[in-house]
Amino acid sequence: MKDNKQNAENVSGRLLMLADLIGFQEGSVVSRTIIDKDAGTVTLFAFDEGQGLSEHTAPFDALVYSLEGEVEVTISGEKFPLKKGEMIIMPANKPHALKATKRFKMLLTMIKS
């Protein structure tokens, strides 16, 4: 996964379209951190079709909001198709994975406290 980590100063105090802040790369997953604080993170992701994040767990709830495209989210073995404008919360300490069924962009919000 390629990480295009940017400082919040690059986007703070400006009117922006989230989906325009990250682009696709063929055969890759791209990420861009928008906010990175002790209390949590807000990160954009762009997945090329067929790309994903393998099953893992996180110690905090994570909210996934779909900006465009389609993805299959698996939480504890249950599959959830997610499309533009939809969201799902991946619960803390539950195994989860994502696989783009079409090119897909999402906003991931993780609150740590």
C-alpha positions in Angstrom: 0.0 0.0 0.0 1.4 3.4 -1.0 1.0 6.1 1.7 0.7 9.7 0.6 0.7 11.0 4.1 0.0 14.8 4.2 -0.1 17.2 7.1 -3.5 18.6 8.2 -2.2 22.1 7.4 -2.5 21.2 3.7 -6.3 20.8 3.9 -7.3 22.8 7.1 -9.5 25.8 6.6 -10.3 25.0 3.0 -13.5 23.9 1.2 -12.6 20.6 -0.4 -14.2 17.6 -2.1 -13.0 14.5 -0.3 -12.9 12.2 -3.3 -10.7 14.7 -5.2 -8.0 14.5 -2.5 -6.9 11.1 -3.5 -6.3 9.3 -6.8 -6.3 5.7 -7.9 -3.1 3.9 -8.8 -3.3 0.8 -11.0 -3.0 -2.4 -9.0 -2.6 -0.5 -5.7 -4.1 0.8 -2.5 -3.3 4.4 -1.8 -3.9 6.2 1.5 -3.7 9.8 2.6 -4.0 10.8 6.2 -6.1 14.0 6.7 -6.0 14.1 10.5 -3.6 12.3 12.8 -4.1 13.1 16.5 -3.7 11.1 19.7 -7.5 10.9 19.9 -7.8 9.3 16.4 -7.2 9.5 12.7 -9.1 10.4 9.5 -7.7 8.7 6.4 -8.7 8.6 2.8 -8.1 5.4 0.8 -8.3 4.6 -2.9 -8.4 0.9 -4.0 -8.0 -0.2 -7.5 -10.5 -2.9 -8.5 -9.6 -6.2 -6.9 -7.3 -4.6 -4.3 -8.0 -4.7 -0.6 -6.8 -5.0 3.0 -6.3 -8.5 4.3 -8.1 -9.6 7.5 -6.8 -7.9 10.6 -8.1 -6.5 13.9 -7.9 -3.0 15.4 -8.2 -2.0 19.1 -10.7 0.7 18.2 -14.0 1.0 16.3 -13.5 2.2 12.7 -16.1 4.0 10.6 -15.9 3.4 6.8 -17.8 5.9 4.6 -17.9 5.1 0.9 -17.1 8.1 -1.4 -17.3 6.2 -4.7 -17.2 2.7 -6.1 -18.0 -0.6 -4.4 -16.3 -2.7 -1.8 -17.0 -5.9 0.1 -16.4 -5.5 3.8 -16.0 -8.7 5.8 -16.5 -8.5 9.6 -16.1 -11.7 11.6 -16.8 -13.7 8.5 -20.0 -11.8 7.5 -19.9 -10.0 4.2 -21.3 -6.5 3.6 -21.4 -4.9 0.2 -20.9 -1.2 0.5 -21.6 1.4 -2.2 -21.3 5.2 -2.6 -22.9 7.1 0.2 -23.1 4.1 2.6 -21.2 3.5 5.8 -20.4 0.7 8.2 -18.7 0.6 11.5 -16.0 -2.1 11.9 -16.1 -3.0 15.7 -13.0 -3.0 17.8 -11.2 -6.3 18.2 -13.3 -8.1 15.5 -11.5 -9.4 12.5 -12.3 -7.4 9.3 -11.1 -7.1 5.7 -12.0 -5.1 2.6 -11.8 -6.0 -1.1 -12.8 -3.5 -3.9 -15.3 -5.1 -6.3 -14.9 -1.9 -8.4 -12.5 1.0 -8.0 -13.3 2.3 -4.6 -12.6 5.4 -2.4 -13.4 5.6 1.3 -13.0 7.8 4.3 -11.9 5.9 7.4 -12.4 7.5 10.8 -10.9 5.9 13.9 -11.5 7.3 17.3 -9.0 6.1 19.9 -10.6 7.4 23.1 
